[in-house]
Amino acid sequence: AAGSGSASSAKAARLTSAGAAPVEHTVPPGGQTAAWIFIVGTLLVVALGLFPSLRPAFPDADGKLVPIGMSPVIEMVMFTVALVIILVRKVKPSLVVEQPLLRSGYVAAVALFGIAWMADTFISANQQTIIEPLGQLITAQPLLLAVALFLVAGLTTSQSATTNTLIPIALAAGLAPGVITAMWPSLIGVWLFPANGSQIAAVETDRTGSTRLTPVPIWHSFTIPMLVSWVSVVVSGLLIQLVIPS
């Protein structure tokens, strides 16, 4: 009994020194079914992305059938997956609202659909003021493409919009494809400001409090990893493209 008590005391001491004991969540009945439904939805999204012919197509202004974009496809498929899970597992909608992760999901959705689109609209409306000087900078100093990609990605919070805007300018300036590819990871600049959905979701779901934002917009838990990754990956890419010809 004494040995058992000592062991319990030692275990309690270890838990006290290491922090709170991990919380084990039991998987509710039907959890496996819900997971498989989610996996099927994810695979469907991947298939629709790889094979555009599978997507619904509608005529454009010229009467040519054009498949709908992947953004609405992902939204429709995953919302349908959520509905199927609720119907199949007979989940009460009121319980869904009470889930702790739903708050972070709402915040991330606001960041993606609100802040990102607002920034993209702002950049589009001020293209002559923001994009054209960066284009002239790339034309005059092509190696500054990495800086331009980083800044525009941070302002628009959109890697695709930044790529479509600046990469054609870089190609017209005569940059080698290998150099452009090496600098393309500069799109990590989407983490420059805390307006990215993944950032906000990470802060909301981190119960340790170690992932956080600060009153200074460009200084947060993602700043140092972002800068280290940006510099190291771009430098490594430039060194690799010297060895491997484009």
N, C-alpha and C positions, 0 to 999 in steps of 0.2 A: 504494500500500500504506500509505504514511504517512497519507494522507487517510482511508483506511478505518479505520486504527487510531485516529486522532483521533476519528472519528465514533463508533466503538464505545466509546471512553473517555468521551466526552461523554454518550452514552446511558446508560452504566453510572452516571455521576455523577448524572444526572437521576433514575435509578431509586433510587439510594442516598439522595438528598435527599428524594425524594417518598415513599419507603417501598418496601415489597416490590412487585414487579411483579404485576399481576393474574394470577390463575390461570384458565386457560381449560379448561373441562370439555367434552370432546367428547360429543355425544349418542349413546348406544349404539344399536345397531340395534333397531328396534321402538319407540324412544322416542316417535315421532310417533303410532304406534298407541295407546300407553298414554295419551298426552295427549288423544287424541280420545275414548277411553273415559271418561276423567275428565270431560271437557267434557259428554259425553252424560249422565253421572250428575248433574252440576251442573244442567243444564237440566231434568232430571227432577225434581229437588228443587224448583226454581223453579215448575214446572208444578203439582206437588202442593200447593205453598203457595198458589198463586193460585186453584186450583180444588179446594176441599175434597171435592167429589163424587168426585174421582178416587181419594181415599184409602180404604183399607179401613175399613168401619164396623162397629161392634159395638153390641148393645143395652145401654142403661144400666139403672139400677134401675127405671125406668118402662117399659122395653121399647122405648124410642125409639132408633133407630140413630144413633150418634154417631161421626163420623170420628176416627181416632186422631190424637193431637197431632203437631205437626211435629218435636218433639225425637226421638221414636223413629223417625219417618220418615227424618230426616236420617241418623241412626245406621245404620239398616238399609240405606239406599241406598248410602251411602259405603263401608260395610264390604263390601257386595256388589261395588261398583266395584273395591275393592282386590283382592278375590278373583278377579274376572274378569281383571284385569290380570295377576295372578300365573299364572292358568291359561292365558290366551291367549299371553302372552310366555314362558311356561315358566320363570318366575323361581324360583330356589331360595329357599325361606323363610329359610334360614340367612343368605343375603346381605342380606335385608331387615333382619334384626336388627342387622347390622353398619353400617347406614347412619347417618351422624352426625346427621341430622335426627330420627331415631327417638327419641333421648333427649329432645329438646325436646318431641316429641309426647307422650311418656309423662308428662313433667312437666306439660304443659298439661292433659292428660286428668285427672291427679290433682287439679289445681287446679279444673277445671270440675266433675267428678263428686264430688269430695271436699269441698274447702273451700267451694265455692258452696252445695252442698246442706246442709252443716253449718251455715253461716251462716243460710241460710233457715230451717232447723229451729229454730235458736236464736231467731231473731226471732219465728217463729210461736209458740213456747212462752212467750215473754216479751212478747207483744203489748201487754198492759196497761201494762207498764213502759216500753216503748220507743215503740210506735206511737201509743197514745192521747195521751200528752203532746204529741207532734208534731202530732196532729190538733187538739188544743185550741189549740196555737200557731197553726196555719193559720187556725182559726176566728177567733181574736182578732186576728191580724195576717196577713191573707191574702198580703201581699207576701213573707212569709218562706217561702212555698211553695218557692222556689228552694233555700233552705238545707235545708229538710226533705227535698226530693228528693235533694239531693247527699249528705246524711248517710245516709239509708236505703239509697240505691244503694251507698254505700261499705260499709255493714254487711252487706247481703245479697248483694252482687256480682251482683245480678239487676235488670236494667232493667225487665223485664216485671212482676216481683213488686212492685217499687216503684211502677210506674204503677198497677197494679191496687189497691194499698193506699191511695195518697195522692190520686190524681186524683179519685176519687169524693168524698173529703172536701173538696177544693178546689171542686168543682162545687156541693156542698151549702152551702159557705160563701159562694157567690154570686160567685165570680171569673168574669170574662168569659172565654169560650173563647180569645180572642186573647191574653190575659195568661197563661193556662195554657200555651198553645202556646209562647209566648215563653220561659217558664221550664222547659219540658220538657227542653231540652238539659242541664239540671242533672244529668241521669242520667249524665253523664260522671263522676260521683262513683264509678262502679264502679272507677275507677283510683286511688281514694284509698289503698287498701291494696294491696300487691303480691300479690293473691290471684286476679287475673284471668288466664285462660288465655293471652290475647294478650300480656299483659305478660311472663309467664314465658317464653313461646315466643320473644318478641323478645330477651330477655336471653340465652337459650340459643343462638339462631342468630346473634347479633352477634359476629363473630370479632374485631372491632376492640376490644372491651372498653369502648366508650363508653356502651353501654346497660347499666346495672347497678342493683342494689338495694343498700341500706345497712342497717346494724343498726337504724336508726330507721325504723319501719314506714311512716310517712307521708312520708318523704323519700327519693325515688328519681329516676331519670331521667325519669319521667313526671309528676312533681309540678308543675313550673313550666309545661310545656305544658298540663297539665290545668287549672290555675288560670286561666291566661291565656285559654284557650278558654272556660272556664265563664263568666267575668265578661264577656268581650267579646261572646260570642254572646247571652247573656241580655239584656245592655243593648241590643244591636242589635235583638233581637226585641221588646223593650218599646218602643223608638222606632218600629219598623215598625208595631206594632199601634196606635200613636197616629195614624198616617197612614191605615192601611187599617182601616176599621171591621169589627168582628167580624160 
